[in-house]
Amino acid sequence: MAKLPIIIVKGEKMGVIEVEMFPAEVDDAGHPVAESFRELLEEVAEEYECRLESFEVSRGTVSFSFDSEELTANILKILDAK
């Protein structure tokens, strides 16, 4: 299995994770596939007692961030292992 391309954009308070995840036809956060993924991210945030701060989708690339450095680090470890 090929590794997923990951881009991390660090801002003043958070890191935004960008992952090429879906086909280019999934082009906005309102697409049913993207909405399902957002719900999953929100559930994970709830488990970590934090919140999903941003979520965008453009041409299959998902960009998201949490207000938890711990959760962000754990997600990056998982993605790096893929």
Phi, psi and omega in degrees: 000134180284149177289146176282134175293129182235133175236132179243124179250114182266128176254193181298320185243341188215164173250132177263128179262129177241127182227129173285104191241325187239167173299157182302338180295337176277094193243006175202163184294344180275352178296140183306322179294317179293320179298320178297319179293320178299317178300319177298315179298321178293323177295317179296318179300320179299319179298326180269004181054048175221192179222155175283117184272327179212151178204119179221152177225132178215118177050044176088350179266127181258132175241129180207160177210155177239164175267027179232116176294325180298312180295317179301315179297319180295320178295318179297322177297317180296314181295323180293330180286340182283000000 
